[in-house]
Amino acid sequence: GVDSWLSLAPVDPDKEVQGEIHLELWVPEQGHPRVLRCHLIEARDLAPRDLSGTSDPFARVSCCGHTLETAVIKKTRFPHWDEVLEFELAEGEPGETVLSVEVWDWDIVGKNDFLGRVEFPLDTICTDPTKGWFQLLPFPSTTEDHGGRLGALRLAVRLVEDRVLPRPYYQPLIQLLTEPILCPGQPPAGTALAILEEVTSGESRQDVATKLVKIFLGQGLAVPLLDYLIARELARTTDPNTLFRSNSLASKSVEQFMKVVGLPYLHEVLKPVVNRIFEEKKYVELDPGKMDLSRSRRCPCRRISFKGSLSEAWVRESSLELLKGYLGDIVDAIVGSVEKCPLIMRKAFKQLRGRVEERFPSAQHEEVRYFSISGFLFLRFFAPAVLTPKLFSLREQHADPRTGRTLLLLAK
C-alpha cells in the first residue's frame, strides 16, 4: 500500500494522453523473408487537440529501423483505420527489438500533436500473436523534481485482491448462512445470520448486505432472507415511525436487493426523464439566497424587474413549473410501470406488507404497511437514482452544477 504526499509537476501537453488503440500483431509462420504484420483497426476516446473538440488522428508504426503511417482520419476522437502495415524482419531478429505504435493529431500548420503510444517486444509477437485494446501511454517522463514548489497531492493506494475458489469450497459457508432460512426451528439469536448482524459495523454493513443478497439470490432464497431479517427488525421496533429508518442489515439488504434485481426496471422507468433533464439544462432554483437574477437577456421584458434583472417571484414560479413537469412525468412513469416491476420485487414487498400488518395490526397504524414499502421504493431506490444517476448507471458522467441542483430539488 501507498499513503504519501507526491509533488506536483508541470503539465506537458504532449504527455497528457488518454484513450485506447485496437491492434492485431502477428508474424505468419510461412514465407521468406519473415514479415511482421500490424493491423491497426481503430482507436477510441482520444484526447481532443483541435478547437472543434476533436482531432485528426493517424498512427505511426516503427520497427526494425523502418517507419510507416496510416491515413489521417479527419475530425474524430474515434478513428477507424482498418489498415495492415508490414515490416520485413532481418535475419537474427527479434533480439531486444520493440515495435512502437504512436498516435498523432495531424495539423496542416505547425507540428503534429502527440496523442499517445504503446510498445511491444518483438520476441513476444513472434512467439504469440497479439490482439486487443491497449491503453495509450505518454512518453517516458523527464520532468525534474520541483521540490514541492507547485504543491503536492496526498494519495492513498491499496490493492485489493479477490481469490475465487471452486464452488464446493463455499458450500459449508452457504449451508451455515441458509440454515436459519431452511430450518426455521432454531433459536433465532444463535444463527449465523443473527451473529453476523450483531458484529457488522455501519461501515461494512453495506458490503455484507450486498454479498448476502447475491449468495441468497444464487440459492433462490433472496425473498426468504429478506423476510427473516425484516421479521427480526420488526421484533425490535416499538415505534412504527422509526421503522426501517436506520441503516440496519435488514434495510441495507432490501436496498441492495432492489439494486441487483431492479436496475433494468429502474432504467426503463427513469432514464427518459433523466436524459431530458441533462439535455435541457434548464435553470431551476427555489432558494432566494441562491437565485441568479442577472439572466435578463434570455427572458421576456415583461418579466424583468425595474433593475433590469429577473424577479425572485418569476424565477420561483418558473422553477416550480419545471419541477412539477419533471416530477409529474416521473410519477406517471412509476405508477404506469406495475407490470414492468420484477416479480421477485413484488413478492418481497407483499411479504413485507404482511409482516408489518402482523406487527402493527391496530387501525391507527393502518398506513404503516404502505409507508414501510414506500420508504424503500422511493427513499432508497427512485429518489437516490434521481439525485445521483451515475451511481445507478443511468448516466456515464456526474451532472454539471446546474443539472445537479435540479436533480437535488427534484429528489427532495
VOVODREN-319488 format. One record per residue (C-alpha): residue number from 1; residue in three letters; x, y, z. Coordinates in nm, 3 decimals, m for minus. Layout:
<atoms>
NUM,ALA,X,Y,Z
...
</atoms>
This chain:
<atoms>
1,GLY,0.000,0.000,0.000
2,VAL,0.092,0.366,m0.052
3,ASP,m0.009,0.666,0.157
4,SER,0.215,0.965,0.093
5,TRP,0.242,1.319,m0.042
6,LEU,0.352,1.342,m0.405
7,SER,0.490,1.666,m0.551
8,LEU,0.301,1.806,m0.847
9,ALA,0.490,1.856,m1.173
10,PRO,0.438,2.096,m1.467
11,VAL,0.199,1.980,m1.737
12,ASP,0.344,1.896,m2.075
13,PRO,0.055,1.875,m2.326
14,ASP,0.241,1.608,m2.523
15,LYS,0.239,1.386,m2.217
16,GLU,m0.129,1.431,m2.130
17,VAL,m0.280,1.139,m2.318
18,GLN,m0.594,0.929,m2.298
19,GLY,m0.775,0.658,m2.492
20,GLU,m0.703,0.314,m2.630
21,ILE,m0.600,0.159,m2.960
22,HIS,m0.723,m0.166,m3.111
23,LEU,m0.441,m0.368,m3.270
24,GLU,m0.361,m0.710,m3.408
25,LEU,0.007,m0.811,m3.441
26,TRP,0.139,m1.136,m3.583
27,VAL,0.420,m1.297,m3.782
28,PRO,0.298,m1.561,m4.034
29,GLU,0.478,m1.894,m3.999
30,GLN,0.509,m1.934,m4.375
31,GLY,0.712,m1.721,m4.616
32,HIS,1.064,m1.594,m4.651
33,PRO,1.176,m1.341,m4.552
34,ARG,0.961,m1.325,m4.240
35,VAL,0.715,m1.039,m4.226
36,LEU,0.563,m0.869,m3.923
37,ARG,0.206,m0.758,m3.985
38,CYS,0.050,m0.481,m3.781
39,HIS,m0.327,m0.446,m3.825
40,LEU,m0.436,m0.105,m3.695
41,ILE,m0.809,m0.145,m3.650
42,GLU,m0.933,0.160,m3.461
43,ALA,m0.889,0.384,m3.156
44,ARG,m1.131,0.535,m2.907
45,ASP,m1.161,0.824,m2.662
46,LEU,m0.852,1.004,m2.792
47,ALA,m0.760,1.344,m2.646
48,PRO,m0.911,1.642,m2.834
49,ARG,m0.633,1.858,m2.976
50,ASP,m0.828,2.089,m3.210
51,LEU,m1.058,2.380,m3.129
52,SER,m1.350,2.176,m3.259
53,GLY,m1.309,1.935,m2.967
54,THR,m1.184,1.657,m3.196
55,SER,m0.855,1.554,m3.357
56,ASP,m0.728,1.440,m3.697
57,PRO,m0.560,1.117,m3.586
58,PHE,m0.317,0.894,m3.769
59,ALA,m0.094,0.611,m3.645
60,ARG,0.282,0.588,m3.690
61,VAL,0.440,0.243,m3.652
62,SER,0.817,0.195,m3.614
63,CYS,1.006,m0.133,m3.618
64,CYS,1.347,m0.260,m3.730
65,GLY,1.461,0.088,m3.839
66,HIS,1.155,0.150,m4.060
67,THR,0.851,0.372,m4.003
68,LEU,0.510,0.352,m4.171
69,GLU,0.197,0.561,m4.123
70,THR,m0.177,0.512,m4.167
71,ALA,m0.415,0.751,m4.337
72,VAL,m0.537,1.058,m4.147
73,ILE,m0.898,1.036,m4.026
74,LYS,m1.040,1.388,m4.002
75,LYS,m1.234,1.539,m3.712
76,THR,m1.285,1.245,m3.478
77,ARG,m1.170,1.104,m3.147
78,PHE,m1.279,0.755,m3.254
79,PRO,m1.086,0.685,m3.578
80,HIS,m1.136,0.362,m3.773
81,TRP,m0.833,0.282,m3.991
82,ASP,m0.854,m0.092,m4.067
83,GLU,m0.507,m0.084,m4.228
84,VAL,m0.235,m0.353,m4.226
85,LEU,0.126,m0.232,m4.223
86,GLU,0.402,m0.485,m4.298
87,PHE,0.766,m0.487,m4.180
88,GLU,1.028,m0.724,m4.317
89,LEU,1.227,m0.889,m4.038
90,ALA,1.601,m0.923,m4.089
91,GLU,1.790,m1.240,m4.002
92,GLY,1.863,m1.262,m3.633
93,GLU,1.561,m1.059,m3.530
94,PRO,1.393,m1.011,m3.286
95,GLY,1.650,m0.987,m3.009
96,GLU,1.557,m0.686,m2.795
97,THR,1.381,m0.503,m3.079
98,VAL,1.048,m0.338,m3.000
99,LEU,0.752,m0.241,m3.215
100,SER,0.637,0.114,m3.137
101,VAL,0.288,0.239,m3.224
102,GLU,0.229,0.612,m3.184
103,VAL,m0.093,0.806,m3.246
104,TRP,m0.068,1.168,m3.361
105,ASP,m0.305,1.452,m3.442
106,TRP,m0.226,1.584,m3.792
107,ASP,m0.207,1.963,m3.827
108,ILE,m0.189,2.146,m4.158
109,VAL,0.005,2.430,m3.992
110,GLY,0.272,2.376,m3.729
111,LYS,0.383,2.048,m3.578
112,ASN,0.160,1.747,m3.519
113,ASP,0.030,1.685,m3.166
114,PHE,0.115,1.367,m2.980
115,LEU,m0.185,1.156,m2.870
116,GLY,m0.019,0.853,m2.711
117,ARG,0.194,0.545,m2.772
118,VAL,0.227,0.176,m2.692
119,GLU,0.524,m0.062,m2.736
120,PHE,0.554,m0.439,m2.781
121,PRO,0.868,m0.658,m2.756
122,LEU,0.922,m0.820,m3.095
123,ASP,1.012,m1.159,m2.949
124,THR,0.671,m1.174,m2.780
125,ILE,0.489,m1.108,m3.109
126,CYS,0.692,m1.372,m3.293
127,THR,0.601,m1.642,m3.043
128,ASP,0.247,m1.536,m2.958
129,PRO,0.020,m1.324,m3.185
130,THR,m0.122,m1.023,m3.002
131,LYS,m0.471,m0.876,m3.040
132,GLY,m0.684,m0.647,m2.827
133,TRP,m0.739,m0.298,m2.691
134,PHE,m0.431,m0.132,m2.542
135,GLN,m0.415,0.184,m2.332
136,LEU,m0.218,0.466,m2.490
137,LEU,0.069,0.590,m2.274
138,PRO,0.278,0.912,m2.266
139,PHE,0.645,0.936,m2.349
140,PRO,0.869,0.843,m2.054
141,SER,0.877,1.137,m1.814
142,THR,1.188,1.355,m1.799
143,THR,1.029,1.614,m1.571
144,GLU,1.251,1.749,m1.298
145,ASP,1.154,1.732,m0.935
146,HIS,1.041,2.085,m0.845
147,GLY,1.068,2.013,m0.474
148,GLY,0.703,2.075,m0.397
149,ARG,0.703,2.433,m0.529
150,LEU,0.392,2.355,m0.735
151,GLY,0.208,2.193,m0.447
152,ALA,0.150,1.831,m0.355
153,LEU,m0.125,1.572,m0.363
154,ARG,m0.175,1.315,m0.091
155,LEU,m0.255,0.978,m0.244
156,ALA,m0.364,0.657,m0.074
157,VAL,m0.344,0.344,m0.290
158,ARG,m0.447,m0.006,m0.190
159,LEU,m0.451,m0.326,m0.394
160,VAL,m0.749,m0.548,m0.314
161,GLU,m0.724,m0.899,m0.447
162,ASP,m1.016,m1.142,m0.458
163,ARG,m0.941,m1.510,m0.489
164,VAL,m1.238,m1.710,m0.614
165,LEU,m1.219,m2.079,m0.530
166,PRO,m1.419,m2.362,m0.692
167,ARG,m1.783,m2.374,m0.583
168,PRO,m1.755,m2.677,m0.345
169,TYR,m1.523,m2.479,m0.116
170,TYR,m1.808,m2.241,m0.033
171,GLN,m2.078,m2.499,0.040
172,PRO,m2.015,m2.522,0.417
173,LEU,m2.044,m2.142,0.447
174,ILE,m2.359,m2.132,0.232
175,GLN,m2.514,m2.411,0.441
176,LEU,m2.432,m2.221,0.760
177,LEU,m2.587,m1.898,0.627
178,THR,m2.901,m2.059,0.483
179,GLU,m2.964,m2.285,0.783
180,PRO,m3.198,m2.043,0.967
181,ILE,m3.399,m1.999,0.646
182,LEU,m3.424,m2.368,0.557
183,CYS,m3.456,m2.487,0.920
184,PRO,m3.655,m2.214,1.097
185,GLY,m3.690,m2.403,1.425
186,GLN,m3.350,m2.290,1.560
187,PRO,m3.314,m2.033,1.841
188,PRO,m3.306,m1.706,1.643
189,ALA,m3.026,m1.548,1.846
190,GLY,m2.775,m1.825,1.779
191,THR,m2.789,m1.839,1.398
192,ALA,m2.503,m1.732,1.175
193,LEU,m2.717,m1.454,1.027
194,ALA,m2.805,m1.320,1.371
195,ILE,m2.441,m1.318,1.479
196,LEU,m2.338,m1.156,1.150
197,GLU,m2.595,m0.884,1.208
198,GLU,m2.455,m0.818,1.556
199,VAL,m2.088,m0.796,1.461
200,THR,m2.110,m0.590,1.138
201,SER,m2.034,m0.222,1.182
202,GLY,m2.202,0.062,0.997
203,GLU,m1.914,0.091,0.750
204,SER,m1.911,m0.277,0.649
205,ARG,m2.286,m0.338,0.664
206,GLN,m2.349,m0.240,0.302
207,ASP,m2.077,m0.476,0.175
208,VAL,m2.210,m0.759,0.392
209,ALA,m2.566,m0.693,0.271
210,THR,m2.452,m0.696,m0.093
211,LYS,m2.274,m1.029,m0.053
212,LEU,m2.566,m1.186,0.136
213,VAL,m2.818,m1.079,m0.126
214,LYS,m2.608,m1.222,m0.409
215,ILE,m2.548,m1.551,m0.222
216,PHE,m2.916,m1.597,m0.143
217,LEU,m3.024,m1.497,m0.495
218,GLY,m2.794,m1.771,m0.623
219,GLN,m2.967,m2.017,m0.391
220,GLY,m3.316,m1.896,m0.488
221,LEU,m3.370,m1.778,m0.129
222,ALA,m3.346,m1.399,m0.154
223,VAL,m3.709,m1.334,m0.059
224,PRO,m3.694,m1.568,0.247
225,LEU,m3.368,m1.395,0.353
226,LEU,m3.534,m1.052,0.346
227,ASP,m3.834,m1.192,0.533
228,TYR,m3.604,m1.331,0.805
229,LEU,m3.413,m1.004,0.850
230,ILE,m3.729,m0.791,0.836
231,ALA,m3.902,m1.008,1.097
232,ARG,m3.604,m0.965,1.332
233,GLU,m3.606,m0.589,1.288
234,LEU,m3.982,m0.566,1.339
235,ALA,m3.949,m0.762,1.661
236,ARG,m3.708,m0.496,1.791
237,THR,m3.919,m0.198,1.678
238,THR,m4.171,m0.044,1.916
239,ASP,m4.239,0.286,1.738
240,PRO,m4.370,0.242,1.380
241,ASN,m4.248,0.592,1.292
242,THR,m3.887,0.472,1.316
243,LEU,m3.941,0.154,1.117
244,PHE,m3.654,0.081,0.873
245,ARG,m3.512,0.432,0.924
246,SER,m3.175,0.304,1.048
247,ASN,m2.905,0.151,0.831
248,SER,m2.960,m0.194,0.975
249,LEU,m2.869,m0.515,0.796
250,ALA,m3.235,m0.559,0.702
251,SER,m3.260,m0.209,0.550
252,LYS,m2.930,m0.240,0.366
253,SER,m3.021,m0.588,0.236
254,VAL,m3.353,m0.468,0.092
255,GLU,m3.173,m0.169,m0.062
256,GLN,m2.907,m0.388,m0.226
257,PHE,m3.172,m0.639,m0.332
258,MET,m3.358,m0.366,m0.524
259,LYS,m3.034,m0.256,m0.692
260,VAL,m2.944,m0.609,m0.802
261,VAL,m3.284,m0.725,m0.930
262,GLY,m3.443,m0.389,m1.014
263,LEU,m3.176,m0.197,m1.208
264,PRO,m3.318,m0.273,m1.557
265,TYR,m3.663,m0.177,m1.428
266,LEU,m3.525,0.147,m1.281
267,HIS,m3.360,0.233,m1.613
268,GLU,m3.682,0.174,m1.807
269,VAL,m3.879,0.398,m1.571
270,LEU,m3.638,0.688,m1.507
271,LYS,m3.395,0.706,m1.798
272,PRO,m3.616,0.902,m2.044
273,VAL,m3.687,1.181,m1.792
274,VAL,m3.332,1.190,m1.653
275,ASN,m3.186,1.214,m2.004
276,ARG,m3.424,1.501,m2.084
277,ILE,m3.317,1.691,m1.770
278,PHE,m2.949,1.652,m1.868
279,GLU,m3.016,1.764,m2.225
280,GLU,m3.240,2.063,m2.147
281,LYS,m3.014,2.209,m1.871
282,LYS,m3.298,2.436,m1.753
283,TYR,m3.230,2.680,m1.470
284,VAL,m3.420,2.571,m1.158
285,GLU,m3.390,2.732,m0.814
286,LEU,m3.633,2.779,m0.524
287,ASP,m3.396,2.920,m0.260
288,PRO,m3.394,3.305,m0.282
289,GLY,m3.043,3.309,m0.138
290,LYS,m2.911,3.104,m0.430
291,MET,m3.106,3.259,m0.718
292,ASP,m2.919,3.410,m1.013
293,LEU,m3.126,3.715,m1.108
294,SER,m2.889,3.855,m1.372
295,ARG,m3.001,3.639,m1.664
296,SER,m3.218,3.909,m1.826
297,ARG,m3.124,3.854,m2.191
298,ARG,m3.292,3.517,m2.210
299,CYS,m3.624,3.635,m2.071
300,PRO,m3.917,3.844,m2.199
301,CYS,m3.911,4.211,m2.098
302,ARG,m4.241,4.188,m1.913
303,ARG,m4.077,3.952,m1.662
304,ILE,m3.785,4.183,m1.585
305,SER,m3.790,4.392,m1.270
306,PHE,m3.720,4.765,m1.271
307,LYS,m3.349,4.695,m1.217
308,GLY,m3.326,4.509,m1.546
309,SER,m3.292,4.166,m1.387
310,LEU,m3.529,3.880,m1.314
311,SER,m3.759,3.892,m1.013
312,GLU,m3.744,3.627,m0.741
313,ALA,m4.113,3.557,m0.788
314,TRP,m4.072,3.480,m1.157
315,VAL,m3.769,3.254,m1.102
316,ARG,m3.955,3.069,m0.827
317,GLU,m4.266,3.038,m1.040
318,SER,m4.084,2.908,m1.348
319,SER,m3.869,2.673,m1.137
320,LEU,m4.175,2.531,m0.966
321,GLU,m4.341,2.479,m1.302
322,LEU,m4.039,2.293,m1.438
323,LEU,m4.006,2.076,m1.126
324,LYS,m4.378,1.989,m1.137
325,GLY,m4.343,1.892,m1.502
326,TYR,m4.042,1.667,m1.443
327,LEU,m4.192,1.519,m1.127
328,GLY,m4.526,1.456,m1.297
329,ASP,m4.352,1.261,m1.573
330,ILE,m4.155,1.057,m1.317
331,VAL,m4.463,0.975,m1.106
332,ASP,m4.663,0.884,m1.416
333,ALA,m4.381,0.655,m1.530
334,ILE,m4.362,0.486,m1.187
335,VAL,m4.739,0.444,m1.150
336,GLY,m4.767,0.307,m1.502
337,SER,m4.486,0.056,m1.454
338,VAL,m4.661,m0.200,m1.233
339,GLU,m4.636,m0.479,m1.490
340,LYS,m4.269,m0.398,m1.556
341,CYS,m4.169,m0.423,m1.189
342,PRO,m3.980,m0.754,m1.141
343,LEU,m4.200,m1.023,m0.993
344,ILE,m3.945,m1.104,m0.723
345,MET,m3.954,m0.741,m0.604
346,ARG,m4.332,m0.750,m0.585
347,LYS,m4.317,m1.075,m0.387
348,ALA,m4.069,m0.927,m0.142
349,PHE,m4.282,m0.616,m0.084
350,LYS,m4.603,m0.816,m0.049
351,GLN,m4.429,m1.020,0.217
352,LEU,m4.301,m0.702,0.384
353,ARG,m4.652,m0.559,0.396
354,GLY,m4.784,m0.878,0.558
355,ARG,m4.512,m0.871,0.825
356,VAL,m4.583,m0.506,0.910
357,GLU,m4.956,m0.576,0.937
358,GLU,m4.885,m0.858,1.181
359,ARG,m4.659,m0.638,1.395
360,PHE,m4.883,m0.328,1.395
361,PRO,m5.241,m0.456,1.347
362,SER,m5.433,m0.165,1.505
363,ALA,m5.638,0.074,1.294
364,GLN,m5.427,0.374,1.394
365,HIS,m5.127,0.208,1.228
366,GLU,m5.309,0.117,0.907
367,GLU,m5.087,0.334,0.687
368,VAL,m4.760,0.192,0.826
369,ARG,m4.786,m0.101,0.584
370,TYR,m4.765,0.144,0.293
371,PHE,m4.500,0.371,0.447
372,SER,m4.274,0.073,0.501
373,ILE,m4.282,m0.009,0.131
374,SER,m4.259,0.349,0.002
375,GLY,m3.968,0.409,0.239
376,PHE,m3.771,0.154,0.044
377,LEU,m3.913,0.200,m0.305
378,PHE,m3.894,0.581,m0.310
379,LEU,m3.644,0.691,m0.045
380,ARG,m3.388,0.417,m0.115
381,PHE,m3.450,0.339,m0.483
382,PHE,m3.611,0.603,m0.705
383,ALA,m3.505,0.921,m0.519
384,PRO,m3.132,0.830,m0.490
385,ALA,m3.129,0.737,m0.860
386,VAL,m3.273,1.079,m0.948
387,LEU,m3.024,1.253,m0.718
388,THR,m2.710,1.072,m0.849
389,PRO,m2.790,0.899,m1.181
390,LYS,m2.427,0.794,m1.237
391,LEU,m2.428,0.570,m0.928
392,PHE,m2.720,0.378,m1.079
393,SER,m2.567,0.367,m1.431
394,LEU,m2.837,0.598,m1.566
395,ARG,m2.567,0.834,m1.696
396,GLU,m2.198,0.790,m1.773
397,GLN,m2.090,1.115,m1.606
398,HIS,m2.195,1.312,m1.299
399,ALA,m2.420,1.612,m1.357
400,ASP,m2.288,1.965,m1.403
401,PRO,m2.372,2.206,m1.116
402,ARG,m2.692,2.342,m1.276
403,THR,m2.832,2.000,m1.363
404,GLY,m2.719,1.866,m1.024
405,ARG,m2.919,2.137,m0.848
406,THR,m3.230,2.046,m1.048
407,LEU,m3.185,1.678,m0.960
408,LEU,m3.138,1.764,m0.591
409,LEU,m3.458,1.969,m0.575
410,LEU,m3.644,1.704,m0.772
411,ALA,m3.525,1.425,m0.541
412,LYS,m3.633,1.626,m0.236
</atoms>
